[in-house]
Amino acid sequence: QPIILEGPTSVGKTCLIKLIAKYQKQFLAKGSALRQVVVVPNSINTTVQDYTGTYELVNFTFQRGPLVEALMDGLVFIADELNLAPASVLAFLAPVLKGQTVLRLPR
């Protein structure tokens, strides 16, 4: 489930999520994949492709980005400093932030 943490800069929001993910990892069943944390730092220059990934022109293969990795592999995902992201990125992320797990990749 999506969780949005808001608060002043440098109070430990990202560290808290990383600590919770580390704590969860200790209680997964033996033999299961370890939970990881994927972080995308946002800025005014962040693009949707920074989240989704891109097609590699040499091999014509899709290189999954951090959000796609997190959704497909059940990883903990952090969109750090989301308030700095451009409106196009926020519009793209809106369905995910509402709990939808189907992601429509732009062409």
C-alpha positions in Angstrom: 0.0 0.0 0.0 1.3 3.5 -0.8 2.3 5.6 2.1 3.2 9.3 1.8 5.4 10.8 4.5 5.5 14.6 4.7 7.7 16.7 6.9 10.6 19.1 7.1 13.8 18.3 5.3 16.3 16.1 7.2 14.0 14.7 9.9 14.7 11.1 8.8 11.7 10.1 6.7 13.8 8.2 4.2 15.9 6.6 6.9 12.7 5.5 8.7 11.4 3.7 5.6 14.8 2.0 5.0 14.8 0.9 8.7 11.2 -0.5 8.4 12.2 -2.4 5.2 15.3 -3.8 6.9 13.1 -4.9 9.9 10.6 -6.6 7.5 13.4 -8.5 5.8 14.2 -10.2 9.0 10.7 -11.7 9.2 10.3 -13.0 5.7 10.1 -16.8 5.3 13.3 -18.7 4.8 14.3 -19.0 1.2 12.2 -16.0 0.1 13.7 -13.0 -1.7 15.1 -10.3 0.6 13.2 -7.1 0.5 15.1 -4.2 -0.9 14.6 -0.5 -1.0 14.6 1.5 -4.3 15.0 5.2 -4.1 14.5 7.8 -6.9 15.7 11.3 -5.9 13.5 13.9 -7.5 14.4 17.4 -8.9 13.0 19.7 -11.4 14.9 17.7 -14.0 13.4 14.3 -13.1 11.6 12.6 -16.0 9.1 9.8 -16.3 11.8 7.7 -17.8 13.8 8.1 -14.6 11.1 6.0 -13.0 10.1 3.6 -15.8 13.3 2.9 -17.7 14.0 3.1 -21.4 14.4 1.0 -24.5 18.0 0.2 -25.3 18.5 0.9 -29.0 21.4 -1.5 -29.5 19.5 -4.6 -28.4 16.0 -3.3 -28.7 15.4 -4.4 -25.1 13.6 -2.6 -22.3 15.8 -1.6 -19.4 13.4 -1.5 -16.4 13.6 1.6 -14.2 13.4 1.6 -10.4 9.6 2.0 -10.2 9.0 -0.9 -12.7 11.5 -3.0 -10.7 9.8 -2.2 -7.4 6.3 -3.0 -8.8 7.3 -6.2 -10.5 9.6 -7.5 -7.8 7.7 -6.4 -4.7 10.4 -4.0 -3.5 10.0 -1.0 -1.2 10.0 2.1 -3.4 10.8 5.7 -2.2 10.1 8.7 -4.4 12.4 11.1 -2.4 11.7 14.8 -2.5 8.5 14.2 -4.5 7.5 17.8 -4.1 10.4 18.8 -6.4 9.2 16.6 -9.3 7.7 18.2 -12.4 3.9 18.1 -12.9 4.3 15.5 -15.7 6.0 13.1 -13.3 3.4 13.7 -10.6 0.6 13.0 -13.2 2.3 9.8 -14.2 2.7 8.6 -10.6 -0.8 9.5 -9.5 -2.3 6.0 -10.2 0.5 4.3 -8.4 0.1 6.7 -5.4 -3.6 5.7 -5.4 -2.7 2.0 -5.0 -3.0 0.8 -8.6 -0.4 -1.8 -9.5 -0.9 -1.6 -13.3 1.5 0.9 -14.8 1.0 2.3 -18.3 4.3 3.2 -19.8 4.6 6.1 -22.1 5.7 5.5 -25.7 
